[in-house]
Amino acid sequence: MESVLPYVLAIVPTVGVGTLFYFVIKSILEGDRRERLAQAQWEAQHDRRASTARQSASAAPGTPDAADTADTADTAGSPSSPSAP
């Protein structure tokens, strides 16, 4: 037993560091997986809201689209605009 004990004690730090490394990498990978899942859920929710907004905008006749509103807002204050005084 006396001849094996120094060898076992020499391996213990390596096994300990290896175990610590395993748990650190495992937690990083699990965190990344959870973050990707949360990002995908957020994007899906955002896409649903955007498609709902587009459908409601196209369902209401006579209302300007967001692009038309943005074009009007960009040119409303310019001096070349026909409505400028």
DSSP file (Angstrom, degrees, kcal/mol; ACC not computed):
  #  RESIDUE AA STRUCTURE BP1 BP2  ACC     N-H-->O    O-->H-N    N-H-->O    O-->H-N    TCO  KAPPA ALPHA  PHI   PSI    X-CA   Y-CA   Z-CA
    1    1 A M     >        0   0    0      0, 0.0     4,-1.9     0, 0.0     3,-0.5   0.000 360.0 360.0 360.0 -35.1    0.0    0.0    0.0
    2    2 A E  T  4  +     0   0    0      1,-0.2     0, 0.0     2,-0.2     0, 0.0   0.808 360.0  52.1 -65.9 -28.6    2.9    2.3    0.7
    3    3 A S  T  4 S+     0   0    0      1,-0.2     4,-0.3     2,-0.1    -1,-0.2   0.737 112.9  43.5 -81.4 -21.4    4.2    2.0   -2.8
    4    4 A V  T >> S+     0   0    0     -3,-0.5     4,-2.1     2,-0.1     3,-0.5   0.765  96.5  75.3 -92.1 -30.0    0.9    2.8   -4.5
    5    5 A L  H 3X S+     0   0    0     -4,-1.9     4,-2.5     1,-0.2     5,-0.2   0.857  91.9  52.2 -58.0 -42.5   -0.1    5.8   -2.3
    6    6 A P  H 3> S+     0   0    0      0, 0.0     4,-1.4     0, 0.0    -1,-0.2   0.877 110.9  49.2 -62.7 -34.5    2.3    8.3   -3.8
    7    7 A Y  H <> S+     0   0    0     -3,-0.5     4,-1.2    -4,-0.3    -2,-0.2   0.897 111.6  47.8 -70.8 -40.2    1.1    7.5   -7.3
    8    8 A V  H  X S+     0   0    0     -4,-2.1     4,-1.5     1,-0.2     3,-0.4   0.921 111.5  50.4 -65.5 -43.6   -2.6    7.8   -6.3
    9    9 A L  H  < S+     0   0    0     -4,-2.5    -1,-0.2     1,-0.2    -2,-0.2   0.795 107.6  54.8 -65.7 -27.6   -1.9   11.2   -4.6
   10   10 A A  H  < S+     0   0    0     -4,-1.4     4,-0.5    -5,-0.2    -1,-0.2   0.793 110.4  45.6 -74.3 -27.6   -0.1   12.4   -7.7
   11   11 A I  H  X S+     0   0    0     -4,-1.2     4,-2.4    -3,-0.4     5,-0.2   0.733  93.7  79.4 -86.8 -23.9   -3.2   11.6   -9.9
   12   12 A V  H  X S+     0   0    0     -4,-1.5     4,-2.6     1,-0.2     5,-0.2   0.889  92.2  48.4 -56.5 -46.4   -5.7   13.2   -7.5
   13   13 A P  H  > S+     0   0    0      0, 0.0     4,-2.7     0, 0.0    -1,-0.2   0.903 112.2  50.3 -62.3 -38.0   -5.1   16.8   -8.6
   14   14 A T  H  > S+     0   0    0     -4,-0.5     4,-2.4     2,-0.2    -2,-0.2   0.918 112.6  45.7 -64.7 -43.1   -5.3   15.9  -12.2
   15   15 A V  H  X S+     0   0    0     -4,-2.4     4,-2.4     2,-0.2    -1,-0.2   0.896 113.1  51.2 -66.0 -40.2   -8.6   14.1  -11.7
   16   16 A G  H  X S+     0   0    0     -4,-2.6     4,-2.4    -5,-0.2    -2,-0.2   0.923 112.5  44.5 -63.5 -45.0   -9.9   17.0   -9.6
   17   17 A V  H  X S+     0   0    0     -4,-2.7     4,-2.7     2,-0.2    -2,-0.2   0.888 113.1  52.2 -67.1 -38.9   -9.0   19.6  -12.3
   18   18 A G  H  X S+     0   0    0     -4,-2.4     4,-2.2    -5,-0.2    -2,-0.2   0.901 110.6  47.6 -62.8 -41.1  -10.4   17.3  -15.0
   19   19 A T  H  X S+     0   0    0     -4,-2.4     4,-2.2     2,-0.2    -2,-0.2   0.912 112.3  49.0 -66.1 -43.3  -13.7   17.0  -13.1
   20   20 A L  H  X S+     0   0    0     -4,-2.4     4,-2.3     1,-0.2    -2,-0.2   0.921 111.0  50.6 -61.3 -44.2  -13.8   20.7  -12.5
   21   21 A F  H  X S+     0   0    0     -4,-2.7     4,-2.6     1,-0.2     5,-0.3   0.906 108.6  53.2 -59.5 -43.1  -13.2   21.3  -16.2
   22   22 A Y  H  X S+     0   0    0     -4,-2.2     4,-2.4     1,-0.2    -1,-0.2   0.929 111.1  44.6 -58.5 -47.9  -16.0   18.9  -17.1
   23   23 A F  H  X S+     0   0    0     -4,-2.2     4,-2.2     2,-0.2    -1,-0.2   0.859 112.7  51.3 -69.6 -34.5  -18.5   20.7  -15.0
   24   24 A V  H  X S+     0   0    0     -4,-2.3     4,-2.1     2,-0.2    -2,-0.2   0.949 113.9  43.3 -66.1 -48.1  -17.5   24.1  -16.2
   25   25 A I  H  X S+     0   0    0     -4,-2.6     4,-2.5     1,-0.2     5,-0.2   0.894 112.7  53.7 -64.4 -39.7  -17.8   23.1  -19.9
   26   26 A K  H  X S+     0   0    0     -4,-2.4     4,-2.4    -5,-0.3    -1,-0.2   0.919 110.1  46.7 -60.8 -44.3  -21.0   21.3  -19.2
   27   27 A S  H  X S+     0   0    0     -4,-2.2     4,-2.3     2,-0.2    -1,-0.2   0.874 111.5  51.8 -68.5 -35.6  -22.6   24.4  -17.6
   28   28 A I  H  X S+     0   0    0     -4,-2.1     4,-2.4     2,-0.2    -2,-0.2   0.936 112.2  45.7 -63.5 -46.3  -21.3   26.6  -20.5
   29   29 A L  H  X S+     0   0    0     -4,-2.5     4,-2.3     2,-0.2    -2,-0.2   0.896 113.4  48.8 -65.8 -40.1  -22.9   24.3  -23.0
   30   30 A E  H  X S+     0   0    0     -4,-2.4     4,-2.5     2,-0.2    -1,-0.2   0.896 111.5  50.2 -66.7 -39.1  -26.2   24.0  -21.1
   31   31 A G  H  X S+     0   0    0     -4,-2.3     4,-2.4     2,-0.2    -2,-0.2   0.905 110.8  49.2 -63.9 -41.0  -26.3   27.8  -20.7
   32   32 A D  H  X S+     0   0    0     -4,-2.4     4,-2.5     2,-0.2    -2,-0.2   0.904 110.6  50.6 -63.8 -41.6  -25.7   28.2  -24.5
   33   33 A R  H  X S+     0   0    0     -4,-2.3     4,-2.1     1,-0.2    -2,-0.2   0.926 112.2  46.5 -62.7 -44.6  -28.4   25.7  -25.2
   34   34 A R  H  X S+     0   0    0     -4,-2.5     4,-2.5     2,-0.2    -2,-0.2   0.887 112.0  51.3 -65.1 -38.4  -30.9   27.5  -23.0
   35   35 A E  H  X S+     0   0    0     -4,-2.4     4,-2.5     2,-0.2    -2,-0.2   0.907 109.9  49.0 -66.3 -41.1  -29.9   30.9  -24.4
   36   36 A R  H  X S+     0   0    0     -4,-2.5     4,-2.3     2,-0.2    -1,-0.2   0.890 111.8  49.8 -64.6 -38.5  -30.5   29.6  -28.0
   37   37 A L  H  X S+     0   0    0     -4,-2.1     4,-2.3     2,-0.2    -2,-0.2   0.924 112.0  47.1 -65.6 -44.4  -33.9   28.2  -27.0
   38   38 A A  H  X S+     0   0    0     -4,-2.5     4,-2.4     2,-0.2    -2,-0.2   0.891 112.0  51.0 -64.3 -39.2  -34.9   31.5  -25.4
   39   39 A Q  H  X S+     0   0    0     -4,-2.5     4,-2.6     2,-0.2    -2,-0.2   0.910 110.2  49.2 -64.4 -42.2  -33.7   33.4  -28.5
   40   40 A A  H  X S+     0   0    0     -4,-2.3     4,-2.3     2,-0.2    -2,-0.2   0.898 112.0  48.5 -64.5 -40.4  -35.7   31.2  -30.8
   41   41 A Q  H  X S+     0   0    0     -4,-2.3     4,-2.3     2,-0.2    -2,-0.2   0.903 112.0  49.0 -65.5 -40.6  -38.8   31.6  -28.6
   42   42 A W  H  X S+     0   0    0     -4,-2.4     4,-2.6     2,-0.2    -2,-0.2   0.919 112.2  48.2 -64.9 -43.2  -38.4   35.4  -28.6
   43   43 A E  H  X S+     0   0    0     -4,-2.6     4,-2.7     2,-0.2    -2,-0.2   0.895 111.4  50.2 -64.8 -39.7  -37.9   35.5  -32.4
   44   44 A A  H  X S+     0   0    0     -4,-2.3     4,-2.3     2,-0.2    -1,-0.2   0.912 112.3  47.1 -64.3 -41.6  -41.0   33.3  -32.9
   45   45 A Q  H  X S+     0   0    0     -4,-2.3     4,-2.3     2,-0.2    -2,-0.2   0.910 113.1  48.9 -64.9 -42.0  -43.0   35.6  -30.6
   46   46 A H  H  X S+     0   0    0     -4,-2.6     4,-2.4     1,-0.2    -2,-0.2   0.902 111.3  49.6 -64.1 -41.6  -41.7   38.7  -32.4
   47   47 A D  H  X S+     0   0    0     -4,-2.7     4,-2.6     2,-0.2     5,-0.2   0.889 109.9  51.3 -65.0 -39.0  -42.5   37.1  -35.8
   48   48 A R  H  X S+     0   0    0     -4,-2.3     4,-2.3     2,-0.2    -2,-0.2   0.926 111.5  47.1 -63.5 -43.4  -46.0   36.3  -34.7
   49   49 A R  H  X S+     0   0    0     -4,-2.3     4,-2.3     2,-0.2    -2,-0.2   0.905 113.1  49.0 -64.3 -40.6  -46.6   39.9  -33.5
   50   50 A A  H  X S+     0   0    0     -4,-2.4     4,-2.3     2,-0.2    -2,-0.2   0.906 112.5  46.9 -67.0 -41.1  -45.2   41.3  -36.7
   51   51 A S  H  X S+     0   0    0     -4,-2.6     4,-2.4     2,-0.2    -1,-0.2   0.877 111.9  51.2 -69.4 -35.2  -47.4   39.0  -38.9
   52   52 A T  H  X S+     0   0    0     -4,-2.3     4,-2.4    -5,-0.2    -2,-0.2   0.903 110.7  48.9 -65.3 -40.5  -50.4   39.9  -36.8
   53   53 A A  H  X S+     0   0    0     -4,-2.3     4,-1.9     2,-0.2    -2,-0.2   0.896 112.1  48.3 -66.4 -39.8  -49.7   43.6  -37.2
   54   54 A R  H  X S+     0   0    0     -4,-2.3     4,-2.2     2,-0.2    -2,-0.2   0.901 112.5  48.9 -66.2 -40.3  -49.3   43.1  -41.0
   55   55 A Q  H  X S+     0   0    0     -4,-2.4     4,-1.7     1,-0.2    -2,-0.2   0.906 112.4  47.1 -67.1 -40.8  -52.5   41.1  -41.2
   56   56 A S  H  X S+     0   0    0     -4,-2.4     4,-1.0     2,-0.2    -1,-0.2   0.855 112.7  50.3 -70.1 -32.5  -54.5   43.7  -39.2
   57   57 A A  H  < S+     0   0    0     -4,-1.9     6,-0.3     1,-0.2    -2,-0.2   0.877 114.3  43.6 -71.0 -37.5  -53.0   46.5  -41.3
   58   58 A S  H  < S+     0   0    0     -4,-2.2    -2,-0.2     1,-0.2    -1,-0.2   0.734 109.0  58.8 -79.9 -21.1  -53.9   44.8  -44.5
   59   59 A A  H  < S+     0   0    0     -4,-1.7    -1,-0.2    -5,-0.2    -2,-0.2   0.766  92.8  73.3 -77.4 -25.3  -57.4   43.9  -43.2
   60   60 A A  S >< S-     0   0    0     -4,-1.0     3,-1.2    -5,-0.1    -1,-0.1  -0.791  82.2-145.2 -92.3 104.0  -58.3   47.5  -42.6
   61   61 A P  T 3  S+     0   0    0      0, 0.0    -2,-0.1     0, 0.0    -3,-0.1  -0.382  78.3  25.7 -70.0 145.5  -59.0   49.1  -46.0
   62   62 A G  T 3  S+     0   0    0      1,-0.3    -2,-0.0    -2,-0.1     0, 0.0   0.387  89.6 118.6  87.0  -4.3  -58.0   52.7  -46.5
   63   63 A T    <   -     0   0    0     -3,-1.2    -1,-0.3    -6,-0.3     2,-0.1  -0.794  67.6-115.6 -94.8 138.5  -55.3   52.7  -43.8
   64   64 A P        -     0   0    0      0, 0.0    -1,-0.0     0, 0.0     2,-0.0  -0.385  27.6-115.8 -72.0 148.2  -51.8   53.5  -45.0
   65   65 A D     >  -     0   0    0      1,-0.1     4,-2.2    -2,-0.1     5,-0.2  -0.281  28.8-106.5 -72.4 167.4  -49.1   50.8  -44.7
   66   66 A A  H  > S+     0   0    0      1,-0.2     4,-2.3     2,-0.2     5,-0.1   0.868 122.2  53.3 -64.7 -35.6  -46.1   51.4  -42.4
   67   67 A A  H  > S+     0   0    0      2,-0.2     4,-2.3     1,-0.2    -1,-0.2   0.902 108.7  48.9 -66.7 -40.3  -43.9   52.0  -45.5
   68   68 A D  H  > S+     0   0    0      2,-0.2     4,-2.3     1,-0.2    -2,-0.2   0.903 111.6  49.7 -64.6 -40.4  -46.3   54.6  -46.8
   69   69 A T  H  X S+     0   0    0     -4,-2.2     4,-2.4     2,-0.2    -2,-0.2   0.899 110.6  49.7 -64.7 -40.9  -46.4   56.3  -43.4
   70   70 A A  H  X S+     0   0    0     -4,-2.3     4,-2.0     2,-0.2    -2,-0.2   0.902 111.1  49.5 -65.9 -40.7  -42.6   56.3  -43.3
   71   71 A D  H  X S+     0   0    0     -4,-2.3     4,-1.6     1,-0.2    -2,-0.2   0.911 112.5  47.7 -63.9 -41.7  -42.3   57.8  -46.8
   72   72 A T  H  X S+     0   0    0     -4,-2.3     4,-1.2     1,-0.2    -2,-0.2   0.891 111.4  50.4 -65.9 -40.1  -44.8   60.5  -45.9
   73   73 A A  H  < S+     0   0    0     -4,-2.4     4,-0.5     1,-0.2    -1,-0.2   0.850 109.2  52.2 -68.2 -33.6  -43.0   61.3  -42.6
   74   74 A D  H  < S+     0   0    0     -4,-2.0    -1,-0.2     1,-0.2    -2,-0.2   0.866 118.6  34.4 -70.6 -35.2  -39.6   61.6  -44.5
   75   75 A T  H >< S+     0   0    0     -4,-1.6     3,-0.7     1,-0.2    -1,-0.2   0.500  94.6  87.8 -99.1  -4.3  -40.9   64.0  -47.1
   76   76 A A  T 3< S+     0   0    0     -4,-1.2    -1,-0.2     1,-0.2    -2,-0.1   0.863  96.5  36.3 -66.1 -36.3  -43.4   66.0  -45.0
   77   77 A G  T 3  S+     0   0    0     -4,-0.5    -1,-0.2    -3,-0.2    -2,-0.1   0.426  92.1 109.8 -98.1   1.4  -40.8   68.6  -43.7
   78   78 A S  S X  S-     0   0    0     -3,-0.7     3,-1.3     1,-0.1     6,-0.1  -0.486  71.2-129.4 -80.6 149.2  -38.7   68.9  -46.8
   79   79 A P  T 3  S+     0   0    0      0, 0.0    -1,-0.1     0, 0.0     5,-0.1   0.739 106.0  61.8 -69.0 -21.7  -38.8   72.1  -48.8
   80   80 A S  T 3  S+     0   0    0      3,-0.1    -5,-0.0     2,-0.0    -2,-0.0   0.517  78.9 111.9 -81.4  -3.0  -39.4   70.2  -52.1
   81   81 A S  S X  S-     0   0    0     -3,-1.3     3,-1.6     1,-0.1    -5,-0.0  -0.481  72.3-133.8 -70.2 137.6  -42.6   68.9  -50.7
   82   82 A P  T 3  S+     0   0    0      0, 0.0    -1,-0.1     0, 0.0    -6,-0.1   0.738 105.1  56.8 -65.3 -20.9  -45.7   70.2  -52.5
   83   83 A S  T 3  S+     0   0    0      2,-0.0    -2,-0.1    -7,-0.0    -3,-0.1   0.471  81.4 110.3 -89.6  -0.2  -47.4   70.9  -49.2
   84   84 A A    <         0   0    0     -3,-1.6    -7,-0.1    -6,-0.1    -6,-0.0  -0.501 360.0 360.0 -74.0 143.3  -44.6   73.1  -47.9
   85   85 A P              0   0    0      0, 0.0    -1,-0.1     0, 0.0    -2,-0.0   0.475 360.0 360.0 -73.0 360.0  -45.4   76.8  -47.6
